[in-house]
Structure formats: C-alpha cells, structure tokens
Amino acid sequence: MPITEPAPADAPLSQGDILQGIRLFATKESWSPFGGQASEKKPNLCLVLSRPCVAQHKEHITVAAIEKYWGTVPADVKTFDDVLAFLTETRDAHESPDVFYLGQIPTQSGRFCARLDSIHSVQIPRVSEQRTAFLQQRRIARLHAEFARDLHVRILRAFASLGFDDISWFSTEDLNWLVHKGRGELAAAQAELQQRQSAKAQKEFQSQTYPDQQIAEAQRTITAISEKLDPYAKELARRTQSPSSPNLT
C-alpha cells in the first residue's frame, strides 16, 4: 500500500489524483500599486483537492501544489527502529500539518510532498473528448484509497490546528518539572566541562597535550542546553515571582 499508485486510464478525474505539467501561480508583492504579479510555482505538479463530483463535472478544480520534499535524515537515525520512526513521522507530519508527504511519484525522480498551504484553482476541459485527452496527458498517479481518506483529515488539520504558545501553555507544576529537569542536565554538562578542564590542566602540567575539541564539545553542549532552557526558566520565574519582588527577567 504505497502512498501513491497508478491511476486506471479510464478512471474519471477525482480527488487525490496527481497531475503533471500544470502551471500554478501565486501572487507576489501584493502590496505593490498594481496589487501584485504572478509568481510561478515549480515543478508544475499538483494534487487534486476537489471532491469527485466537482472534479468530474465542473470547469475549475482546486489543487495543492506539489514540490520536492526537502526533509533531511537526522544524524541520530541509525537503527531499524529509528528509520521506522522517522518515516512514520514524515508520513503523519504532526509537526508540519501543511505538508502531505507523497514519497516517490511515477515518472518523477526524488521524493515529493503536497503543500496544503499552497492551494490553487485550475481550469480544465469540459468537453468529454478534451477531458479524456487531458487526463491521458496530465494524470500520472493518484493517492491510494486509504491516503485519499486521510487527505480529508489532513486538510482539516492544516486549517483547524491553531497551535499553542510554545512556552506558556504548561501548567505551573509541569513547567516546574521541566525546568528542574533542564537545570539538572545543565549542571551535569557543567560538571563534565569542569572535569575536562581539570584533565587538560593536569596534562599541561605534565607537558602533555589534551584535545581542545573535547573542551569545545562540552561548551557547545552547555550552550545548547542553556538556550533551550532559558525561555522556560524565565516563564517559571515570571509565574512564581512575588508581586513585591523586583523584575529579574
């Protein structure tokens, strides 16, 4: 059950069909005195979003632009389980609701995704013979039935998921837990740096060398933890600060 599959030659145009060679345009510089100008989307691939009755009978259909998938494999993806989790998250896109991963598309090289934040209207032939010729020339695949059903949920999520503030949504108790966990990791990283600095001083006393990259690595770890922890620590301080105490943030 791959995400995409060949579309039967005699099947009518339907939701989930993938079309090639369709020029799509967005409006750029809408603030200009002329109200903007056309900006063409590449690579001229699109996913049909219109429901089947519209796709089969109307003169205009709604499509989402398809583009090359830019995601890279994280360095920590090494095992079978890592790869499985990475591909599953890529498919479900919990962190990127506007991205509908398609994987490979027949006749195209690379991996692709439909952009649910890049929606366009396309005019298609209404005359039966012209429409048949259009499909033969432009349709290269379609979503598997299960992913076509999932498309409904994904469209809704793309527009209905308003998201949450990344910092202030935590309850104070949960935030306190998170901050103390981060402070513990920061303290451990600082202790590791001190150990490495002590080892370097001892090596230098003995006229030996100590790899500087180990010191730099420990310092980078401290910086990374500090940067992640800082906004949460400030939010916790803001909540727990008494009204009479000075503002420290």
N, C-alpha and C positions, 0 to 999 in steps of 0.2 A: 504493500500500500504506500508507494511513494506519494509525496505531496502533489506532484503533477503527473499527468498521464496523457497519452494521445487522445484527441477528440475524434469520434467517428465522423467520417466525411459527410454523412447525410444528416448529422445532428443539427438542429436549429441553434442559432446563437443563443447563449444562455449565460446566466450569472456564473462567474468562475472561469470563463473562457479567457485564454491568453492570446492576445493579438500582437502581431509584429508590423513594423513599417508604418505605424500610426504616429504622425507628428502631433505632439502635445505642447501646449503653450501656457505659460503663466504670465501674469502682469508684473513687470518690474518698474521701479521708480514711479509708483502710483502717485507720489507727491509732486510730480512734475506738473508744469502748467497744462500739459496735454493729457494728464490722467494716466500716464504710464505708457509702456510699449511692450510688445510681445517678446518673451524670452522662451526659447525652445528648450524642452526637456529632452534629455537623452537617456537611454539609447533607443527611443521610439518603440518601446514595448509597453503594454498596458494590460490590466486585469479588469474584466467586465464586472461592475458592481450592480448594474440594473437588474431588477428581478426579471425572471424569464419572460413574463408576458410583455414587459416593456421592451426587452431586448429583441423579441421576435416580431413586434408589431409597430413600434414607434420609430420615428425618423432620427431621434437622438438617443444615445445611450450615455450612461455615466460610467467612467472608468477611473482606475487608480494607476498612476504612473509606476512603472517597474524600473528599477535601477540595479546596478551591480551591488551585491552585498559587501559591505566594507569591513565587517567584523573580523577581528583577528583572534587567533587562538592564544589564550593566556599562557604564560610560561609554566604555570603550575599544573597544566593539563598534561599528565604523563601516563596515567594508568587507564585501563579499560573503563573503570567506573568514572574517571574524570572526563573522558571523551563522551561517554553516555550522558553524563550530567550536562556537559557543555552543549551538546547537540539538542538535548531536550529543552534547555533554557532558551536556546536560539529559536527553536520551533515555537515555544509558548510566549516568548517575548514579554515576560511580566514587567520588566524594567523599561521596555520600549513598545508601548501599546500602538504606536503609529506604524510599526514595522511588521509586515506579514512575510515571514521567511518562506521562500519558494524552493530553495535548493537549486538544483540544475533544471534547465528548461531545454527541451529538444531543439536542435539546430543552433543552440547558443552555447558559448563557452563561458565557464565560470559559474559562480553562484549568484542568485538574484533574490530580491525582495520587492514586494509591492508596498508603496508608500501610501498609507491611508490618510496622510496629511497633504497629499498632492492629488486632488480629485479634479477631473476634467469632463467636459461634455463633448461628445464626438458625433458628428452626423454620419449616418450610414445609409446605404441604398434602401429604398422602399420597394422597388420593383423586384419581384421574385428572382428573375434570372440574374439581375445585377447583384442581389444579395448573396446568391449562391456562389457567384464568381468571387465576390468579396471575401466570403468565408474560406474558399479554397485557397485564396492568395494570402490572407492575413492571419487566419487562425492556425496556431502552431501547437497548442496544447490546451488543457483545461485542468482545473483542480479536481483531485479525487473527491468523490461524493462526501466523504467524512470531513475533508478540509473545506469543502464548499459550505457545509453546515456550520463549521467552526467560524467561517468568514462572517456569518451573521453576528456572532458574539463579539468577534474582534472589531467589527465596525462600531458596534455599540460601545465597547470599551474604549476605543480610540477617542470618542467624543464625550462619553459619560464619566470617564475616570478623571476627576478634577484634581486628584492627588492631595497630598498633605504637606504642611510645612515640615521640612526635614529635621527641625530641632524641637519645636515647641509642642508637638503632638504627644510626647511622652507624658505619662503621669509622673508626679514628682518622685514617687517611690521607685519607679522603673528607671527614671533618669539618674537617680542617686546610685542605683545598682550599676548602671552603665558607666558612670563617671568613675566610680571606685574601681571597677574592673580596668578601665583605661589607665588610671593612676598606678595600679599595681603593675601593669605591663610597662608603663613608663619607668617606674622605679627599677624594675628588673633590667631594662635596657640601659639605664644609667649605671647600675651596678656592673653590668657587663663592660661598659666603656671604661669604668674605673679599673677593672681587673686588667683590661688590655693595656691601658696606660701604665699601670704598675709593672706589667710584664715588659713593656717597652723600656721603661726606666731601668729595670734590672738588666736587660740585655745590653743597653747602652753603657751601664756601669761596668759590665764585663767585656766591653769593646766588641760587642756583637750587634748584629742588625736585627731589627724587628719589622715585619711587613707593615708599611704605613696604610695599606689598603684595609687592614683589619680595623685600624682606628677609624678610618673614614667610613667603613661599613657600619660600625657601631653608632657613629654620629648620625649617619643617614637614617638609621632605624629610630633613633631618638627624635629626630626632626619629623619623621613621618607620623609617629605616634602622637607627638605634641600637636601637629597640625590637625589631625583627626579629632583629638580630644578637646581642643581649645573651645570650639563653639558650644559643645555640650556642657563643659565646665562653667562657662560664662552664663549659660541659661540656668543651670542649677544655682549658681551664686545669686542670680537675679531673683529667683523664686524664694530662696532661703534667707536673703539679706533682710535684716530687720529695718523697719521704716526709719529709725533714728540713726542707723549706721551710715557711714559715707559710701558714696557710689564708687566701687572699685573696678568697674568694668568699663 
